[in-house]
Amino acid sequence: MIERLCDAWSNSAMVRAFLTAALVLLLAACGRDGGLEPFAESRTPASLAPRFYPPEGWAWGYIGVGDKPLQRYGVASTRRVPTATVVIVPGYGETAEVWFETASDLIARGCTVWILDRAGQGGSGRYVPPRDLGFTPSFDPEVATLRELVRVVVRPSPEAPLILLTQSDGAVVALSAVRSGLKVDGVFASTPQLADPPSTRMLGPVKRASAPPAGWKGWSRESPDDLAAGRTHDAWRGQVGHAWMTANPDLRLSGPSLGWNKAFEAASRLLEPGASQVRTPVMMLNPSKRAALLCAQLPHCAITTAPGAHGAVHLEADAWRKPWLSAVDSFIQGRIDATATISADAARP
């Protein structure tokens, strides 16, 4: 009798253990491609060429401000003493992984390169489900996070200038951070975009801020890559972002929510009145009309062009990308020379 009871207890314990394990696996599966937590250590897609792989020595980390979701960042450096520090702020929908080729190029030129995933995008934590809906209640938290990343984590050396390299609406985050006190030596804004003022009221009640706009569709394998979306002419670079999202469900992102659009518009509008406070040298390449108007208000802003290039010049065909990379390199070198001059003047008795 005791033996039968022991057998029954043993069997029921095994069943409970099996059910518990199954529940854990189910919850883990639910967390993937749908959870709100940050995500690092992405799986490299087998379809990509080595030039799109993580730079040698690449490492991930998280940073956050207050109770907001953590943002993911990554970093790698040259083996020699770095000549400059570059912090990349991507545009909407881009993961840090999309910038690996550019990061490797800059590291080969002697830079330390950091990439900060945007709030609610890439490997950063999400504010609301579904995970592939772009949402942030305001650009203020990621502006604050960028400042904290530089102050607490990057901690740039006075001998190596600090450059912000931005893409599209990432310029709004970078320039807002500089306007609010972030000390950098230069900002290179690639195809910078400011939001156009809405023609009608964008949102109803606040509770609808995290809602997708009409016609919004979640990310799928059939979603267009950057070539099909018209952001590049290059078939190979055009598939990079889509390949990373295919291999890593937690990186997936589709179109922005109503709240993200409102936050972008608000941050763009607030940036313009304080333009004269941005004393940092700024270079804009192929700016939008509203970004060009902002450049005219900045004390030290210049515009350069890449005629015929699509919006993601860092992913463009070599006919456009090589001149773009040369322009970035020249801008960084100019800041290196300026820093060296200041240091030499300070050293004179």
C-alpha positions as CSV (number, residue, x, y, z in Angstrom):
1,M,0.0,0.0,0.0
2,I,2.8,2.4,1.0
3,E,4.7,1.4,-2.2
4,R,1.6,2.3,-4.3
5,L,1.2,5.6,-2.6
6,C,4.8,6.5,-3.2
7,D,4.5,5.5,-6.8
8,A,1.4,7.7,-7.2
9,W,3.0,10.6,-5.4
10,S,6.1,10.2,-7.6
11,N,4.0,10.1,-10.8
12,S,2.0,13.2,-9.7
13,A,5.2,15.0,-8.8
14,M,6.6,14.2,-12.3
15,V,3.4,15.5,-13.9
16,R,3.5,18.7,-11.8
17,A,7.2,19.2,-12.8
18,F,6.3,18.6,-16.4
19,L,3.4,21.0,-16.3
20,T,5.6,23.6,-14.5
21,A,8.3,23.3,-17.1
22,A,5.8,23.5,-19.9
23,L,4.3,26.7,-18.3
24,V,7.7,28.3,-18.0
25,L,8.5,27.5,-21.7
26,L,5.1,28.8,-22.7
27,L,5.6,32.1,-20.8
28,A,9.1,32.4,-22.3
29,A,7.7,31.9,-25.8
30,C,5.0,34.5,-25.1
31,G,7.8,36.9,-23.9
32,R,9.6,36.6,-27.2
33,D,8.3,38.8,-30.0
34,G,5.8,40.4,-27.7
35,G,7.4,41.2,-24.4
36,L,8.4,44.7,-23.3
37,E,11.8,43.9,-21.8
38,P,15.1,45.1,-23.5
39,F,17.0,42.7,-25.7
40,A,20.7,42.2,-26.5
41,E,23.0,39.6,-28.0
42,S,21.2,39.4,-31.3
43,R,21.7,36.4,-33.6
44,T,23.6,37.3,-36.8
45,P,21.6,36.4,-39.9
46,A,23.2,33.7,-42.0
47,S,22.2,35.6,-45.2
48,L,24.5,38.6,-44.4
49,A,28.0,39.1,-45.7
50,P,30.8,39.5,-43.0
51,R,30.9,43.3,-43.6
52,F,27.6,43.6,-41.9
53,Y,28.7,41.6,-38.8
54,P,29.3,43.2,-35.4
55,P,32.6,45.0,-35.2
56,E,35.4,43.1,-33.4
57,G,35.0,43.4,-29.7
58,W,31.4,44.7,-29.8
59,A,29.7,44.8,-26.4
60,W,26.1,45.6,-25.4
61,G,24.8,47.4,-22.4
62,Y,21.6,49.1,-21.1
63,I,21.0,52.5,-19.7
64,G,17.8,54.2,-18.4
65,V,16.6,57.4,-16.7
66,G,14.0,57.2,-13.9
67,D,11.3,54.6,-14.4
68,K,11.3,54.6,-18.2
69,P,12.2,51.4,-20.2
70,L,15.9,50.8,-20.6
71,Q,17.6,51.7,-23.8
72,R,20.2,49.4,-25.4
73,Y,23.6,50.6,-26.5
74,G,26.6,49.0,-28.0
75,V,30.3,49.9,-28.3
76,A,33.6,48.9,-29.9
77,S,36.9,50.7,-30.3
78,T,40.1,50.8,-32.2
79,R,43.1,48.9,-30.9
80,R,45.1,52.1,-30.8
81,V,44.5,55.3,-28.9
82,P,41.2,56.6,-30.4
83,T,41.4,59.9,-32.2
84,A,37.6,60.6,-31.8
85,T,34.5,59.3,-30.1
86,V,31.4,58.9,-32.2
87,V,27.9,58.3,-30.8
88,I,25.4,57.2,-33.4
89,V,21.7,58.1,-32.9
90,P,19.7,56.1,-35.5
91,G,16.5,57.1,-37.2
92,Y,13.0,55.6,-36.6
93,G,12.8,51.9,-37.3
94,E,16.6,51.3,-37.4
95,T,18.3,48.9,-35.0
96,A,21.9,49.4,-33.9
97,E,22.7,46.4,-36.1
98,V,21.9,48.3,-39.3
99,W,24.9,50.6,-38.4
100,F,27.5,47.8,-37.9
101,E,29.1,48.4,-41.3
102,T,29.5,52.1,-40.7
103,A,30.7,51.5,-37.2
104,S,33.5,49.2,-38.5
105,D,34.5,51.8,-41.1
106,L,34.8,54.5,-38.4
107,I,36.7,52.2,-36.0
108,A,39.1,51.4,-38.8
109,R,39.7,55.2,-39.1
110,G,40.7,55.3,-35.4
111,C,37.4,56.1,-33.6
112,T,35.6,54.6,-30.7
113,V,32.0,54.1,-31.8
114,W,28.8,53.9,-29.6
115,I,25.3,53.3,-30.9
116,L,22.3,54.1,-28.8
117,D,19.1,52.3,-29.8
118,R,16.1,54.7,-29.8
119,A,13.5,54.5,-27.0
120,G,10.9,51.8,-27.7
121,Q,12.9,50.6,-30.7
122,G,15.6,48.1,-31.6
123,G,16.8,46.2,-28.6
124,S,15.4,48.9,-26.2
125,G,12.5,48.1,-23.8
126,R,9.0,48.9,-25.0
127,Y,6.4,51.2,-23.5
128,V,3.4,49.3,-24.7
129,P,2.5,46.1,-26.7
130,P,2.6,45.0,-29.4
131,R,6.4,45.1,-29.5
132,D,6.5,46.1,-33.1
133,L,4.4,49.2,-32.6
134,G,6.7,52.3,-32.3
135,F,5.6,54.3,-29.3
136,T,7.1,56.8,-26.9
137,P,5.1,59.4,-24.9
138,S,7.7,62.0,-25.4
139,F,11.2,62.5,-26.8
140,D,12.3,63.9,-23.5
141,P,13.3,60.6,-21.9
142,E,15.6,59.6,-24.7
143,V,17.1,63.0,-24.8
144,A,17.9,62.6,-21.1
145,T,19.2,59.1,-21.7
146,L,21.5,60.3,-24.4
147,R,22.9,62.9,-22.0
148,E,23.4,60.3,-19.3
149,L,25.0,57.8,-21.7
150,V,27.7,60.4,-22.5
151,R,28.1,61.7,-19.0
152,V,28.1,58.3,-17.1
153,V,29.1,55.7,-19.6
154,V,31.0,57.2,-22.5
155,R,32.9,59.8,-20.5
156,P,34.8,61.2,-23.5
157,S,38.5,62.2,-23.2
158,P,39.3,65.9,-23.7
159,E,42.0,64.8,-26.2
160,A,39.5,63.0,-28.5
161,P,36.5,65.0,-29.8
162,L,33.0,63.7,-29.2
163,I,30.8,63.6,-32.4
164,L,27.1,62.8,-32.6
165,L,26.3,61.0,-35.9
166,T,22.5,61.0,-36.5
167,Q,20.1,59.8,-39.1
168,S,16.7,61.3,-40.0
169,D,14.6,62.1,-36.9
170,G,17.5,61.1,-34.7
171,A,18.8,64.6,-35.4
172,V,15.9,65.9,-33.2
173,V,17.1,63.8,-30.3
174,A,20.7,64.8,-30.7
175,L,20.2,68.5,-31.2
176,S,17.7,68.7,-28.3
177,A,20.3,67.1,-26.1
178,V,22.9,69.6,-27.2
179,R,20.5,72.5,-26.7
180,S,19.7,71.3,-23.2
181,G,23.4,71.2,-22.2
182,L,25.1,68.2,-23.6
183,K,28.7,69.1,-24.4
184,V,29.8,67.7,-27.8
185,D,32.3,68.8,-30.4
186,G,30.1,68.4,-33.4
187,V,26.9,66.9,-34.8
188,F,26.8,65.3,-38.3
189,A,23.1,65.0,-39.2
190,S,22.5,62.6,-42.2
191,T,19.2,63.4,-44.0
192,P,17.8,65.1,-40.9
193,Q,14.1,65.3,-40.6
194,L,11.9,67.6,-38.5
195,A,8.2,66.8,-38.2
196,D,5.8,69.0,-40.2
197,P,3.1,70.7,-38.1
198,P,-0.1,68.6,-38.2
199,S,-2.8,70.1,-40.4
200,T,-5.5,68.7,-38.0
201,R,-5.6,67.6,-34.3
202,M,-3.5,64.4,-34.3
203,L,-5.0,62.7,-31.2
204,G,-8.2,62.4,-29.3
205,P,-8.1,61.4,-25.7
206,V,-4.7,60.7,-24.2
207,K,-5.6,57.0,-23.8
208,R,-5.4,56.7,-27.6
209,A,-1.8,57.9,-27.7
210,S,-0.4,54.4,-27.9
211,A,-2.9,53.4,-30.7
212,P,-1.7,52.7,-34.2
213,P,-2.9,54.9,-37.0
214,A,-5.6,53.7,-39.4
215,G,-4.3,51.0,-41.7
216,W,-1.4,50.1,-39.5
217,K,0.0,46.6,-40.0
218,G,2.4,44.7,-37.8
219,W,5.8,43.6,-38.9
220,S,5.9,40.4,-41.1
221,R,8.4,38.7,-43.3
222,E,6.6,40.2,-46.2
223,S,7.2,43.7,-44.9
224,P,9.3,45.7,-47.4
225,D,13.0,46.0,-46.8
226,D,14.9,49.3,-47.2
227,L,15.3,48.7,-50.9
228,A,11.6,48.1,-51.5
229,A,10.8,51.0,-49.2
230,G,12.8,53.4,-51.4
231,R,15.4,54.2,-48.7
232,T,18.4,53.0,-50.7
233,H,19.4,51.9,-54.2
234,D,21.6,49.1,-52.9
235,A,20.1,45.6,-52.9
236,W,22.5,44.1,-50.4
237,R,22.5,46.9,-47.9
238,G,18.7,47.3,-48.4
239,Q,18.1,43.9,-46.9
240,V,20.3,44.3,-43.8
241,G,17.6,45.7,-41.4
242,H,15.0,43.2,-42.6
243,A,17.4,40.3,-42.2
244,W,18.2,41.3,-38.6
245,M,14.5,41.6,-37.7
246,T,13.8,38.2,-39.4
247,A,16.4,36.5,-37.3
248,N,15.6,38.3,-34.1
249,P,11.8,38.8,-33.4
250,D,12.5,41.2,-30.5
251,L,14.1,43.7,-32.9
252,R,11.0,44.0,-35.1
253,L,9.3,47.3,-35.6
254,S,6.6,48.4,-37.9
255,G,5.1,51.9,-38.3
256,P,4.8,54.4,-35.5
257,S,1.8,55.0,-33.2
258,L,-0.2,58.2,-33.0
259,G,1.6,59.0,-29.8
260,W,5.1,58.6,-31.4
261,N,4.1,61.0,-34.2
262,K,2.8,63.5,-31.7
263,A,6.0,63.2,-29.7
264,F,8.1,63.8,-32.8
265,E,6.1,66.8,-33.8
266,A,6.3,68.3,-30.3
267,A,10.1,67.8,-30.0
268,S,10.6,69.3,-33.5
269,R,8.5,72.3,-32.6
270,L,10.3,72.9,-29.3
271,L,13.7,72.6,-30.9
272,E,13.3,75.6,-33.2
273,P,12.9,78.5,-30.7
274,G,16.1,77.5,-29.0
275,A,18.2,77.1,-32.1
276,S,20.5,80.1,-31.3
277,Q,21.5,78.3,-28.1
278,V,23.2,75.4,-30.1
279,R,26.7,76.7,-30.4
280,T,28.1,73.3,-31.5
281,P,29.3,73.0,-35.1
282,V,26.6,71.1,-37.1
283,M,26.8,69.6,-40.6
284,M,23.6,68.6,-42.3
285,L,23.6,66.3,-45.4
286,N,20.4,66.4,-47.6
287,P,18.2,68.0,-44.9
288,S,14.5,68.2,-45.3
289,K,13.0,71.6,-45.9
290,R,12.2,72.2,-42.3
291,A,15.6,70.9,-41.1
292,A,17.3,73.3,-43.6
293,L,15.4,76.2,-42.1
294,L,16.6,75.1,-38.6
295,C,20.2,75.0,-39.9
296,A,19.8,78.6,-41.0
297,Q,19.0,79.6,-37.4
298,L,21.9,77.6,-35.9
299,P,25.1,79.8,-35.3
300,H,27.5,77.2,-36.8
301,C,25.6,75.0,-39.3
302,A,26.5,74.1,-42.8
303,I,24.7,72.0,-45.5
304,T,26.2,69.5,-47.9
305,T,24.5,67.4,-50.4
306,A,24.6,63.9,-52.0
307,P,22.5,64.4,-55.1
308,G,20.3,61.5,-56.0
309,A,20.8,59.6,-52.8
310,H,17.8,58.1,-51.0
311,G,17.1,58.7,-47.3
312,A,19.3,56.1,-45.8
313,V,22.7,57.2,-47.2
314,H,24.6,55.0,-44.8
315,L,22.9,52.0,-46.5
316,E,23.2,53.5,-50.0
317,A,25.1,52.1,-53.0
318,D,28.8,53.0,-53.0
319,A,28.3,55.8,-55.6
320,W,26.6,57.7,-52.7
321,R,27.8,56.0,-49.6
322,K,31.5,56.5,-50.3
323,P,31.2,60.3,-50.7
324,W,28.9,60.4,-47.6
325,L,31.5,58.5,-45.5
326,S,34.2,60.8,-46.8
327,A,32.1,63.8,-45.7
328,V,31.6,62.2,-42.2
329,D,35.4,61.5,-42.0
330,S,36.2,65.1,-43.1
331,F,33.9,66.5,-40.5
332,I,35.4,64.4,-37.7
333,Q,38.9,65.3,-38.9
334,G,38.0,69.0,-38.7
335,R,36.9,68.5,-35.1
336,I,40.1,66.6,-34.3
337,D,42.1,69.5,-35.7
338,A,40.1,72.1,-33.8
339,T,40.6,70.1,-30.5
340,A,44.3,69.8,-31.2
341,T,44.5,73.6,-31.8
342,I,42.7,74.4,-28.5
343,S,44.9,72.0,-26.6
344,A,48.1,73.6,-28.1
345,D,46.9,77.1,-27.2
346,A,46.1,76.0,-23.7
347,A,49.6,74.5,-23.3
348,R,51.3,77.7,-24.3
349,P,52.8,79.7,-21.3
